[in-house]
Amino acid sequence: MNLETETVNREIIESRSCEFPSLHPNKVGREYRYVYMAAAHRETENAPLQAFVKVDLETGKEQLWSAAPRGFASEPIFVPHPNATSEDNGWILGLIYDSEHQRSDVIVLDAKNLILVAKLHLKHHVPYGLHGNFVDKVFI
């Protein structure tokens, strides 16, 4: 949005079906380069969210991590590395429903390259919910 000219510029940054954008918390409301989203595994048509996609808004490069065919993704949550030196230095946390085993997995991806760092198998499923956040302090 350009407040001076009172115009809005719109562009498609990802053609596949995707939702729940997440970015570095220090970049919210400011210019940012990287966005992470829950996405369909398939590139076309509306499909269930089974993957996470990272889009570099500067270069247009996309990276995809997929739990398909039997995994279904929740919202990605960006967790910055405490000593981060770049905007994408951190991890993506996600909850994946594993329909084959009827349980949920907590996954940790390296935010730079969407490589799986850890997968924690839960003994049960977690019902789908919306909108998670990471905070580095406990507020009680």
N, CA, C and O atoms as a GROMACS GRO file, in nm:
protein
  560
    1MET      N    1   0.084  -0.117   0.000
    1MET     CA    2   0.000   0.000   0.000
    1MET      C    3   0.089   0.123   0.000
    1MET      O    4   0.184   0.134   0.077
    2ASN      N    5   0.056   0.212  -0.085
    2ASN     CA    6   0.128   0.339  -0.090
    2ASN      C    7   0.033   0.446  -0.037
    2ASN      O    8  -0.063   0.484  -0.105
    3LEU      N    9   0.060   0.495   0.082
    3LEU     CA   10  -0.029   0.593   0.145
    3LEU      C   11  -0.025   0.729   0.076
    3LEU      O   12  -0.124   0.802   0.077
    4GLU      N   13   0.089   0.762   0.015
    4GLU     CA   14   0.101   0.891  -0.053
    4GLU      C   15   0.016   0.896  -0.180
    4GLU      O   16  -0.050   0.996  -0.208
    5THR      N   17   0.019   0.788  -0.258
    5THR     CA   18  -0.056   0.786  -0.384
    5THR      C   19  -0.193   0.721  -0.368
    5THR      O   20  -0.274   0.719  -0.462
    6GLU      N   21  -0.219   0.666  -0.249
    6GLU     CA   22  -0.344   0.598  -0.219
    6GLU      C   23  -0.372   0.486  -0.319
    6GLU      O   24  -0.484   0.471  -0.369
    7THR      N   25  -0.268   0.408  -0.347
    7THR     CA   26  -0.280   0.294  -0.437
    7THR      C   27  -0.239   0.166  -0.366
    7THR      O   28  -0.166   0.168  -0.267
    8VAL      N   29  -0.287   0.056  -0.419
    8VAL     CA   30  -0.253  -0.076  -0.366
    8VAL      C   31  -0.198  -0.160  -0.480
    8VAL      O   32  -0.259  -0.166  -0.587
    9ASN      N   33  -0.086  -0.222  -0.459
    9ASN     CA   34  -0.026  -0.311  -0.557
    9ASN      C   35  -0.050  -0.455  -0.514
    9ASN      O   36  -0.021  -0.492  -0.401
   10ARG      N   37  -0.104  -0.536  -0.604
   10ARG     CA   38  -0.129  -0.677  -0.573
   10ARG      C   39  -0.052  -0.764  -0.670
   10ARG      O   40  -0.046  -0.734  -0.790
   11GLU      N   41   0.007  -0.872  -0.619
   11GLU     CA   42   0.073  -0.968  -0.705
   11GLU      C   43   0.064  -1.106  -0.641
   11GLU      O   44   0.062  -1.119  -0.519
   12ILE      N   45   0.060  -1.207  -0.724
   12ILE     CA   46   0.056  -1.345  -0.675
   12ILE      C   47   0.200  -1.388  -0.647
   12ILE      O   48   0.284  -1.385  -0.737
   13ILE      N   49   0.227  -1.428  -0.524
   13ILE     CA   50   0.363  -1.471  -0.491
   13ILE      C   51   0.376  -1.623  -0.489
   13ILE      O   52   0.487  -1.675  -0.491
   14GLU      N   53   0.263  -1.693  -0.486
   14GLU     CA   54   0.266  -1.840  -0.488
   14GLU      C   55   0.138  -1.887  -0.555
   14GLU      O   56   0.028  -1.850  -0.514
   15SER      N   57   0.152  -1.969  -0.659
   15SER     CA   58   0.034  -2.012  -0.735
   15SER      C   59  -0.037  -2.133  -0.674
   15SER      O   60  -0.155  -2.154  -0.698
   16ARG      N   61   0.035  -2.212  -0.595
   16ARG     CA   62  -0.032  -2.329  -0.536
   16ARG      C   63  -0.123  -2.284  -0.422
   16ARG      O   64  -0.106  -2.175  -0.368
   17SER      N   65  -0.217  -2.367  -0.386
   17SER     CA   66  -0.309  -2.338  -0.276
   17SER      C   67  -0.229  -2.332  -0.146
   17SER      O   68  -0.160  -2.428  -0.112
   18CYS      N   69  -0.239  -2.220  -0.074
   18CYS     CA   70  -0.165  -2.207   0.052
   18CYS      C   71  -0.236  -2.110   0.145
   18CYS      O   72  -0.317  -2.027   0.102
   19GLU      N   73  -0.204  -2.122   0.273
   19GLU     CA   74  -0.265  -2.039   0.377
   19GLU      C   75  -0.167  -2.019   0.492
   19GLU      O   76  -0.057  -2.075   0.492
   20PHE      N   77  -0.208  -1.940   0.587
   20PHE     CA   78  -0.138  -1.920   0.715
   20PHE      C   79   0.006  -1.873   0.699
   20PHE      O   80   0.098  -1.944   0.740
   21PRO      N   81   0.030  -1.757   0.640
   21PRO     CA   82   0.166  -1.708   0.626
   21PRO      C   83   0.231  -1.679   0.761
   21PRO      O   84   0.166  -1.634   0.855
   22SER      N   85   0.360  -1.707   0.767
   22SER     CA   86   0.439  -1.684   0.888
   22SER      C   87   0.572  -1.622   0.847
   22SER      O   88   0.624  -1.653   0.740
   23LEU      N   89   0.626  -1.537   0.931
   23LEU     CA   90   0.755  -1.476   0.904
   23LEU      C   91   0.826  -1.447   1.035
   23LEU      O   92   0.770  -1.466   1.143
   24HIS      N   93   0.947  -1.402   1.025
   24HIS     CA   94   1.026  -1.367   1.143
   24HIS      C   95   0.946  -1.266   1.225
   24HIS      O   96   0.901  -1.166   1.171
   25PRO      N   97   0.929  -1.291   1.356
   25PRO     CA   98   0.845  -1.201   1.437
   25PRO      C   99   0.895  -1.057   1.441
   25PRO      O  100   0.815  -0.965   1.459
   26ASN      N  101   1.024  -1.034   1.425
   26ASN     CA  102   1.076  -0.897   1.425
   26ASN      C  103   1.046  -0.823   1.295
   26ASN      O  104   1.070  -0.703   1.285
   27LYS      N  105   0.993  -0.895   1.196
   27LYS     CA  106   0.962  -0.834   1.066
   27LYS      C  107   0.814  -0.803   1.049
   27LYS      O  108   0.776  -0.744   0.949
   28VAL      N  109   0.732  -0.842   1.144
   28VAL     CA  110   0.588  -0.816   1.132
   28VAL      C  111   0.565  -0.665   1.128
   28VAL      O  112   0.611  -0.591   1.215
   29GLY      N  113   0.493  -0.620   1.026
   29GLY     CA  114   0.465  -0.478   1.009
   29GLY      C  115   0.579  -0.401   0.944
   29GLY      O  116   0.572  -0.279   0.930
   30ARG      N  117   0.684  -0.472   0.904
   30ARG     CA  118   0.800  -0.409   0.840
   30ARG      C  119   0.828  -0.483   0.709
   30ARG      O  120   0.764  -0.583   0.678
   31GLU      N  121   0.924  -0.433   0.633
   31GLU     CA  122   0.965  -0.505   0.513
   31GLU      C  123   1.029  -0.637   0.552
   31GLU      O  124   1.104  -0.644   0.649
   32TYR      N  125   0.997  -0.740   0.477
   32TYR     CA  126   1.056  -0.872   0.502
   32TYR      C  127   1.085  -0.939   0.370
   32TYR      O  128   1.029  -0.903   0.266
   33ARG      N  129   1.175  -1.038   0.374
   33ARG     CA  130   1.217  -1.107   0.253
   33ARG      C  131   1.155  -1.246   0.241
   33ARG      O  132   1.122  -1.289   0.131
   34TYR      N  133   1.140  -1.317   0.354
   34TYR     CA  134   1.096  -1.456   0.349
   34TYR      C  135   0.959  -1.473   0.413
   34TYR      O  136   0.929  -1.414   0.516
   35VAL      N  137   0.877  -1.557   0.349
   35VAL     CA  138   0.747  -1.592   0.405
   35VAL      C  139   0.734  -1.744   0.396
   35VAL      O  140   0.773  -1.807   0.298
   36TYR      N  141   0.677  -1.802   0.501
   36TYR     CA  142   0.654  -1.945   0.512
   36TYR      C  143   0.504  -1.968   0.520
   36TYR      O  144   0.434  -1.897   0.592
   37MET      N  145   0.455  -2.069   0.446
   37MET     CA  146   0.311  -2.093   0.445
   37MET      C  147   0.282  -2.243   0.444
   37MET      O  148   0.362  -2.322   0.395
   38ALA      N  149   0.167  -2.280   0.500
   38ALA     CA  150   0.115  -2.415   0.480
   38ALA      C  151   0.066  -2.418   0.336
   38ALA      O  152   0.003  -2.323   0.289
   39ALA      N  153   0.094  -2.528   0.266
   39ALA     CA  154   0.064  -2.532   0.123
   39ALA      C  155   0.016  -2.670   0.080
   39ALA      O  156   0.039  -2.770   0.147
   40ALA      N  157  -0.051  -2.672  -0.033
   40ALA     CA  158  -0.088  -2.799  -0.095
   40ALA      C  159   0.037  -2.864  -0.152
   40ALA      O  160   0.128  -2.795  -0.198
   41HIS      N  161   0.042  -2.995  -0.149
   41HIS     CA  162   0.153  -3.068  -0.211
   41HIS      C  163   0.148  -3.050  -0.363
   41HIS      O  164   0.250  -3.030  -0.428
   42ARG      N  165   0.027  -3.058  -0.418
   42ARG     CA  166   0.009  -3.042  -0.563
   42ARG      C  167   0.023  -2.895  -0.601
   42ARG      O  168  -0.019  -2.807  -0.527
   43GLU      N  169   0.082  -2.872  -0.717
   43GLU     CA  170   0.105  -2.734  -0.762
   43GLU      C  171  -0.021  -2.666  -0.812
   43GLU      O  172  -0.029  -2.543  -0.811
   44THR      N  173  -0.119  -2.743  -0.857
   44THR     CA  174  -0.239  -2.684  -0.915
   44THR      C  175  -0.363  -2.731  -0.840
   44THR      O  176  -0.360  -2.831  -0.768
   45GLU      N  177  -0.471  -2.659  -0.859
   45GLU     CA  178  -0.601  -2.688  -0.803
   45GLU      C  179  -0.601  -2.673  -0.651
   45GLU      O  180  -0.495  -2.670  -0.587
   46ASN      N  181  -0.719  -2.663  -0.595
   46ASN     CA  182  -0.734  -2.656  -0.451
   46ASN      C  183  -0.714  -2.796  -0.395
   46ASN      O  184  -0.775  -2.891  -0.443
   47ALA      N  185  -0.631  -2.809  -0.296
   47ALA     CA  186  -0.599  -2.939  -0.240
   47ALA      C  187  -0.572  -2.921  -0.091
   47ALA      O  188  -0.550  -2.808  -0.046
   48PRO      N  189  -0.572  -3.030  -0.014
   48PRO     CA  190  -0.545  -3.016   0.129
   48PRO      C  191  -0.402  -2.968   0.155
   48PRO      O  192  -0.312  -2.990   0.074
   49LEU      N  193  -0.385  -2.903   0.268
   49LEU     CA  194  -0.252  -2.856   0.308
   49LEU      C  195  -0.171  -2.975   0.356
   49LEU      O  196  -0.204  -3.036   0.458
   50GLN      N  197  -0.066  -3.008   0.283
   50GLN     CA  198   0.018  -3.123   0.317
   50GLN      C  199   0.166  -3.086   0.319
   50GLN      O  200   0.251  -3.173   0.330
   51ALA      N  201   0.197  -2.958   0.308
   51ALA     CA  202   0.336  -2.917   0.292
   51ALA      C  203   0.357  -2.779   0.352
   51ALA      O  204   0.263  -2.710   0.392
   52PHE      N  205   0.484  -2.742   0.357
   52PHE     CA  206   0.523  -2.606   0.392
   52PHE      C  207   0.606  -2.552   0.277
   52PHE      O  208   0.689  -2.623   0.221
   53VAL      N  209   0.583  -2.427   0.242
   53VAL     CA  210   0.658  -2.363   0.135
   53VAL      C  211   0.724  -2.237   0.191
   53VAL      O  212   0.665  -2.164   0.271
   54LYS      N  213   0.848  -2.214   0.147
   54LYS     CA  214   0.920  -2.091   0.179
   54LYS      C  215   0.934  -2.015   0.048
   54LYS      O  216   0.976  -2.071  -0.053
   55VAL      N  217   0.897  -1.887   0.050
   55VAL     CA  218   0.910  -1.803  -0.068
   55VAL      C  219   1.005  -1.689  -0.036
   55VAL      O  220   0.987  -1.616   0.062
   56ASP      N  221   1.107  -1.674  -0.120
   56ASP     CA  222   1.200  -1.561  -0.112
   56ASP      C  223   1.139  -1.450  -0.198
   56ASP      O  224   1.140  -1.460  -0.320
   57LEU      N  225   1.088  -1.348  -0.135
   57LEU     CA  226   1.019  -1.241  -0.208
   57LEU      C  227   1.113  -1.155  -0.290
   57LEU      O  228   1.070  -1.082  -0.379
   58GLU      N  229   1.243  -1.164  -0.261
   58GLU     CA  230   1.342  -1.086  -0.337
   58GLU      C  231   1.377  -1.156  -0.468
   58GLU      O  232   1.387  -1.091  -0.572
   59THR      N  233   1.397  -1.289  -0.463
   59THR     CA  234   1.440  -1.364  -0.582
   59THR      C  235   1.327  -1.443  -0.647
   59THR      O  236   1.337  -1.482  -0.764
   60GLY      N  237   1.219  -1.466  -0.573
   60GLY     CA  238   1.110  -1.550  -0.624
   60GLY      C  239   1.134  -1.698  -0.605
   60GLY      O  240   1.049  -1.780  -0.640
   61LYS      N  241   1.249  -1.736  -0.550
   61LYS     CA  242   1.281  -1.877  -0.529
   61LYS      C  243   1.186  -1.937  -0.425
   61LYS      O  244   1.153  -1.874  -0.325
   62GLU      N  245   1.144  -2.061  -0.451
   62GLU     CA  246   1.055  -2.132  -0.360
   62GLU      C  247   1.120  -2.262  -0.316
   62GLU      O  248   1.191  -2.326  -0.394
   63GLN      N  249   1.095  -2.301  -0.192
   63GLN     CA  250   1.138  -2.430  -0.140
   63GLN      C  251   1.018  -2.497  -0.077
   63GLN      O  252   0.933  -2.429  -0.018
   64LEU      N  253   1.009  -2.629  -0.089
   64LEU     CA  254   0.892  -2.702  -0.041
   64LEU      C  255   0.936  -2.821   0.043
   64LEU      O  256   1.027  -2.894   0.005
   65TRP      N  257   0.871  -2.839   0.157
   65TRP     CA  258   0.883  -2.961   0.236
   65TRP      C  259   0.743  -3.021   0.244
   65TRP      O  260   0.647  -2.951   0.278
   66SER      N  261   0.731  -3.150   0.210
   66SER     CA  262   0.599  -3.210   0.202
   66SER      C  263   0.586  -3.332   0.292
   66SER      O  264   0.680  -3.410   0.306
   67ALA      N  265   0.468  -3.348   0.352
   67ALA     CA  266   0.434  -3.464   0.433
   67ALA      C  267   0.341  -3.558   0.355
   67ALA      O  268   0.295  -3.658   0.410
   68ALA      N  269   0.314  -3.527   0.229
   68ALA     CA  270   0.225  -3.610   0.146
   68ALA      C  271   0.288  -3.748   0.126
   68ALA      O  272   0.411  -3.760   0.129
   69PRO      N  273   0.209  -3.851   0.105
   69PRO     CA  274   0.067  -3.845   0.076
   69PRO      C  275  -0.023  -3.860   0.198
   69PRO      O  276  -0.143  -3.834   0.189
   70ARG      N  277   0.032  -3.903   0.313
   70ARG     CA  278  -0.055  -3.935   0.427
   70ARG      C  279  -0.046  -3.833   0.540
   70ARG      O  280  -0.110  -3.850   0.643
   71GLY      N  281   0.032  -3.726   0.522
   71GLY     CA  282   0.046  -3.623   0.625
   71GLY      C  283  -0.027  -3.496   0.587
   71GLY      O  284  -0.033  -3.459   0.470
   72PHE      N  285  -0.084  -3.429   0.689
   72PHE     CA  286  -0.161  -3.307   0.667
   72PHE      C  287  -0.110  -3.199   0.761
   72PHE      O  288  -0.097  -3.220   0.881
   73ALA      N  289  -0.080  -3.084   0.704
   73ALA     CA  290  -0.006  -2.980   0.775
   73ALA      C  291  -0.094  -2.878   0.845
   73ALA      O  292  -0.206  -2.849   0.802
   74SER      N  293  -0.041  -2.827   0.953
   74SER     CA  294  -0.101  -2.715   1.025
   74SER      C  295  -0.029  -2.588   0.981
   74SER      O  296   0.040  -2.586   0.879
   75GLU      N  297  -0.046  -2.484   1.057
   75GLU     CA  298   0.019  -2.356   1.030
   75GLU      C  299   0.167  -2.363   1.068
   75GLU      O  300   0.200  -2.412   1.176
   76PRO      N  301   0.258  -2.314   0.982
   76PRO     CA  302   0.399  -2.309   1.021
   76PRO      C  303   0.423  -2.194   1.118
   76PRO      O  304   0.361  -2.088   1.109
   77ILE      N  305   0.514  -2.216   1.211
   77ILE     CA  306   0.549  -2.113   1.308
   77ILE      C  307   0.700  -2.090   1.299
   77ILE      O  308   0.778  -2.184   1.316
   78PHE      N  309   0.740  -1.966   1.272
   78PHE     CA  310   0.882  -1.933   1.263
   78PHE      C  311   0.937  -1.905   1.402
   78PHE      O  312   0.881  -1.825   1.478
   79VAL      N  313   1.047  -1.972   1.436
   79VAL     CA  314   1.116  -1.952   1.563
   79VAL      C  315   1.256  -1.902   1.530
   79VAL      O  316   1.336  -1.978   1.475
   80PRO      N  317   1.289  -1.777   1.563
   80PRO     CA  318   1.422  -1.726   1.530
   80PRO      C  319   1.531  -1.787   1.618
   80PRO      O  320   1.510  -1.815   1.736
   81HIS      N  321   1.646  -1.808   1.557
   81HIS     CA  322   1.764  -1.850   1.634
   81HIS      C  323   1.800  -1.734   1.727
   81HIS      O  324   1.794  -1.619   1.684
   82PRO      N  325   1.838  -1.762   1.852
   82PRO     CA  326   1.868  -1.652   1.946
   82PRO      C  327   1.980  -1.560   1.899
   82PRO      O  328   1.979  -1.441   1.930
   83ASN      N  329   2.077  -1.613   1.823
   83ASN     CA  330   2.188  -1.532   1.774
   83ASN      C  331   2.181  -1.516   1.623
   83ASN      O  332   2.284  -1.518   1.556
   84ALA      N  333   2.063  -1.501   1.570
   84ALA     CA  334   2.043  -1.495   1.425
   84ALA      C  335   2.122  -1.383   1.361
   84ALA      O  336   2.130  -1.272   1.414
   85THR      N  337   2.181  -1.415   1.245
   85THR     CA  338   2.253  -1.315   1.168
   85THR      C  339   2.183  -1.285   1.037
   85THR      O  340   2.224  -1.196   0.962
   86SER      N  341   2.076  -1.360   1.007
   86SER     CA  342   1.998  -1.335   0.887
   86SER      C  343   1.850  -1.358   0.918
   86SER      O  344   1.816  -1.424   1.016
   87GLU      N  345   1.765  -1.304   0.834
   87GLU     CA  346   1.621  -1.310   0.856
   87GLU      C  347   1.568  -1.453   0.860
   87GLU      O  348   1.471  -1.481   0.932
   88ASP      N  349   1.628  -1.544   0.784
   88ASP     CA  350   1.579  -1.682   0.781
   88ASP      C  351   1.661  -1.777   0.867
   88ASP      O  352   1.658  -1.898   0.847
   89ASN      N  353   1.734  -1.723   0.963
   89ASN     CA  354   1.812  -1.806   1.055
   89ASN      C  355   1.721  -1.844   1.171
   89ASN      O  356   1.695  -1.764   1.261
   90GLY      N  357   1.673  -1.968   1.168
   90GLY     CA  358   1.581  -2.016   1.270
   90GLY      C  359   1.520  -2.148   1.229
   90GLY      O  360   1.577  -2.223   1.150
   91TRP      N  361   1.404  -2.176   1.283
   91TRP     CA  362   1.336  -2.302   1.258
   91TRP      C  363   1.189  -2.278   1.227
   91TRP      O  364   1.131  -2.177   1.266
   92ILE      N  365   1.132  -2.372   1.157
   92ILE     CA  366   0.988  -2.375   1.135
   92ILE      C  367   0.933  -2.490   1.216
   92ILE      O  368   0.975  -2.605   1.200
   93LEU      N  369   0.838  -2.460   1.305
   93LEU     CA  370   0.768  -2.563   1.381
   93LEU      C  371   0.635  -2.588   1.313
   93LEU      O  372   0.567  -2.496   1.269
   94GLY      N  373   0.598  -2.714   1.307
   94GLY     CA  374   0.470  -2.748   1.246
   94GLY      C  375   0.412  -2.872   1.310
   94GLY      O  376   0.484  -2.955   1.364
   95LEU      N  377   0.283  -2.883   1.302
   95LEU     CA  378   0.212  -3.000   1.349
   95LEU      C  379   0.159  -3.073   1.226
   95LEU      O  380   0.089  -3.013   1.144
   96ILE      N  381   0.191  -3.199   1.214
   96ILE     CA  382   0.149  -3.280   1.099
   96ILE      C  383   0.060  -3.393   1.149
   96ILE      O  384   0.099  -3.468   1.239
   97TYR      N  385  -0.058  -3.405   1.091
   97TYR     CA  386  -0.143  -3.520   1.123
   97TYR      C  387  -0.101  -3.633   1.031
   97TYR      O  388  -0.108  -3.620   0.909
   98ASP      N  389  -0.058  -3.744   1.090
   98ASP     CA  390  -0.015  -3.864   1.017
   98ASP      C  391  -0.135  -3.957   1.008
   98ASP      O  392  -0.166  -4.029   1.103
   99SER      N  393  -0.203  -3.956   0.893
   99SER     CA  394  -0.326  -4.034   0.880
   99SER      C  395  -0.300  -4.184   0.875
   99SER      O  396  -0.390  -4.262   0.903
  100GLU      N  397  -0.180  -4.224   0.839
  100GLU     CA  398  -0.147  -4.367   0.837
  100GLU      C  399  -0.144  -4.425   0.978
  100GLU      O  400  -0.192  -4.536   1.001
  101HIS      N  401  -0.088  -4.350   1.073
  101HIS     CA  402  -0.075  -4.397   1.212
  101HIS      C  403  -0.178  -4.334   1.305
  101HIS      O  404  -0.183  -4.367   1.424
  102GLN      N  405  -0.261  -4.245   1.252
  102GLN     CA  406  -0.366  -4.176   1.327
  102GLN      C  407  -0.311  -4.107   1.452
  102GLN      O  408  -0.362  -4.123   1.563
  103ARG      N  409  -0.204  -4.030   1.429
  103ARG     CA  410  -0.142  -3.952   1.536
  103ARG      C  411  -0.084  -3.826   1.475
  103ARG      O  412  -0.080  -3.810   1.353
  104SER      N  413  -0.040  -3.737   1.560
  104SER     CA  414   0.023  -3.613   1.514
  104SER      C  415   0.173  -3.618   1.540
  104SER      O  416   0.219  -3.683   1.634
  105ASP      N  417   0.246  -3.550   1.457
  105ASP     CA  418   0.390  -3.534   1.474
  105ASP      C  419   0.421  -3.386   1.483
  105ASP      O  420   0.365  -3.305   1.409
  106VAL      N  421   0.510  -3.351   1.573
  106VAL     CA  422   0.564  -3.216   1.577
  106VAL      C  423   0.692  -3.221   1.494
  106VAL      O  424   0.780  -3.302   1.520
  107ILE      N  425   0.701  -3.133   1.395
  107ILE     CA  426   0.822  -3.132   1.313
  107ILE      C  427   0.897  -3.002   1.332
  107ILE      O  428   0.838  -2.897   1.362
  108VAL      N  429   1.028  -3.010   1.315
  108VAL     CA  430   1.116  -2.893   1.320
  108VAL      C  431   1.194  -2.893   1.190
  108VAL      O  432   1.265  -2.989   1.158
  109LEU      N  433   1.180  -2.785   1.114
  109LEU     CA  434   1.253  -2.769   0.989
  109LEU      C  435   1.354  -2.656   1.002
  109LEU      O  436   1.327  -2.557   1.070
  110ASP      N  437   1.469  -2.670   0.938
  110ASP     CA  438   1.563  -2.559   0.928
  110ASP      C  439   1.499  -2.455   0.837
  110ASP      O  440   1.465  -2.486   0.723
  111ALA      N  441   1.484  -2.334   0.884
  111ALA     CA  442   1.413  -2.231   0.807
  111ALA      C  443   1.489  -2.186   0.683
  111ALA      O  444   1.428  -2.133   0.590
  112LYS      N  445   1.620  -2.205   0.679
  112LYS     CA  446   1.698  -2.165   0.562
  112LYS      C  447   1.669  -2.252   0.440
  112LYS      O  448   1.659  -2.202   0.328
  113ASN      N  449   1.655  -2.383   0.463
  113ASN     CA  450   1.644  -2.474   0.349
  113ASN      C  451   1.530  -2.575   0.360
  113ASN      O  452   1.518  -2.663   0.274
  114LEU      N  453   1.446  -2.563   0.461
  114LEU     CA  454   1.333  -2.653   0.486
  114LEU      C  455   1.374  -2.800   0.494
  114LEU      O  456   1.301  -2.888   0.449
  115ILE      N  457   1.491  -2.825   0.550
  115ILE     CA  458   1.535  -2.963   0.576
  115ILE      C  459   1.485  -3.003   0.713
  115ILE      O  460   1.494  -2.927   0.809
  116LEU      N  461   1.433  -3.125   0.722
  116LEU     CA  462   1.381  -3.176   0.848
  116LEU      C  463   1.494  -3.192   0.949
  116LEU      O  464   1.593  -3.260   0.923
  117VAL      N  465   1.479  -3.128   1.065
  117VAL     CA  466   1.577  -3.136   1.174
  117VAL      C  467   1.532  -3.239   1.277
  117VAL      O  468   1.614  -3.316   1.328
  118ALA      N  469   1.402  -3.242   1.307
  118ALA     CA  470   1.350  -3.335   1.407
  118ALA      C  471   1.202  -3.363   1.380
  118ALA      O  472   1.130  -3.278   1.328
  119LYS      N  473   1.160  -3.484   1.418
  119LYS     CA  474   1.019  -3.522   1.412
  119LYS      C  475   0.986  -3.593   1.542
  119LYS      O  476   1.047  -3.695   1.576
  120LEU      N  477   0.891  -3.538   1.616
  120LEU     CA  478   0.850  -3.593   1.744
  120LEU      C  479   0.713  -3.660   1.726
  120LEU      O  480   0.614  -3.593   1.699
  121HIS      N  481   0.710  -3.792   1.740
  121HIS     CA  482   0.585  -3.866   1.725
  121HIS      C  483   0.505  -3.857   1.854
  121HIS      O  484   0.554  -3.897   1.960
  122LEU      N  485   0.385  -3.805   1.846
  122LEU     CA  486   0.296  -3.805   1.962
  122LEU      C  487   0.220  -3.937   1.965
  122LEU      O  488   0.207  -4.003   1.862
  123LYS      N  489   0.171  -3.976   2.081
  123LYS     CA  490   0.099  -4.103   2.093
  123LYS      C  491  -0.046  -4.092   2.048
  123LYS      O  492  -0.117  -4.192   2.044
  124HIS      N  493  -0.089  -3.972   2.014
  124HIS     CA  494  -0.228  -3.948   1.979
  124HIS      C  495  -0.233  -3.838   1.876
  124HIS      O  496  -0.130  -3.783   1.838
  125HIS      N  497  -0.351  -3.805   1.830
  125HIS     CA  498  -0.364  -3.693   1.737
  125HIS      C  499  -0.398  -3.566   1.813
  125HIS      O  500  -0.455  -3.570   1.923
  126VAL      N  501  -0.364  -3.455   1.754
  126VAL     CA  502  -0.400  -3.324   1.808
  126VAL      C  503  -0.504  -3.266   1.713
  126VAL      O  504  -0.476  -3.251   1.594
  127PRO      N  505  -0.622  -3.233   1.761
  127PRO     CA  506  -0.724  -3.175   1.672
  127PRO      C  507  -0.672  -3.047   1.606
  127PRO      O  508  -0.596  -2.971   1.666
  128TYR      N  509  -0.714  -3.027   1.482
  128TYR     CA  510  -0.671  -2.907   1.410
  128TYR      C  511  -0.715  -2.782   1.484
  128TYR      O  512  -0.828  -2.772   1.532
  129GLY      N  513  -0.625  -2.688   1.493
  129GLY     CA  514  -0.653  -2.558   1.550
  129GLY      C  515  -0.588  -2.454   1.461
  129GLY      O  516  -0.514  -2.488   1.368
  130LEU      N  517  -0.613  -2.332   1.488
  130LEU     CA  518  -0.557  -2.226   1.405
  130LEU      C  519  -0.474  -2.131   1.488
  130LEU      O  520  -0.501  -2.107   1.605
  131HIS      N  521  -0.372  -2.078   1.425
  131HIS     CA  522  -0.294  -1.966   1.473
  131HIS      C  523  -0.214  -1.994   1.600
  131HIS      O  524  -0.261  -1.975   1.712
  132GLY      N  525  -0.093  -2.039   1.578
  132GLY     CA  526   0.001  -2.059   1.685
  132GLY      C  527   0.106  -1.949   1.683
  132GLY      O  528   0.124  -1.882   1.582
  133ASN      N  529   0.174  -1.932   1.793
  133ASN     CA  530   0.282  -1.836   1.803
  133ASN      C  531   0.391  -1.894   1.890
  133ASN      O  532   0.366  -1.983   1.972
  134PHE      N  533   0.512  -1.845   1.872
  134PHE     CA  534   0.625  -1.881   1.958
  134PHE      C  535   0.667  -1.757   2.034
  134PHE      O  536   0.682  -1.650   1.975
  135VAL      N  537   0.686  -1.771   2.163
  135VAL     CA  538   0.740  -1.663   2.244
  135VAL      C  539   0.857  -1.718   2.324
  135VAL      O  540   0.856  -1.834   2.364
  136ASP      N  541   0.955  -1.636   2.346
  136ASP     CA  542   1.072  -1.682   2.419
  136ASP      C  543   1.066  -1.654   2.568
  136ASP      O  544   1.166  -1.670   2.639
  137LYS      N  545   0.948  -1.611   2.616
  137LYS     CA  546   0.928  -1.586   2.758
  137LYS      C  547   0.796  -1.648   2.801
  137LYS      O  548   0.705  -1.666   2.719
  138VAL      N  549   0.786  -1.681   2.926
  138VAL     CA  550   0.661  -1.734   2.982
  138VAL      C  551   0.588  -1.618   3.046
  138VAL      O  552   0.645  -1.543   3.125
  139PHE      N  553   0.460  -1.603   3.012
  139PHE     CA  554   0.380  -1.495   3.068
  139PHE      C  555   0.272  -1.558   3.157
  139PHE      O  556   0.173  -1.611   3.107
  140ILE      N  557   0.292  -1.551   3.286
  140ILE     CA  558   0.196  -1.610   3.380
  140ILE      C  559   0.147  -1.501   3.473
  140ILE      O  560   0.064  -1.528   3.561
   0.00000   0.00000   0.00000
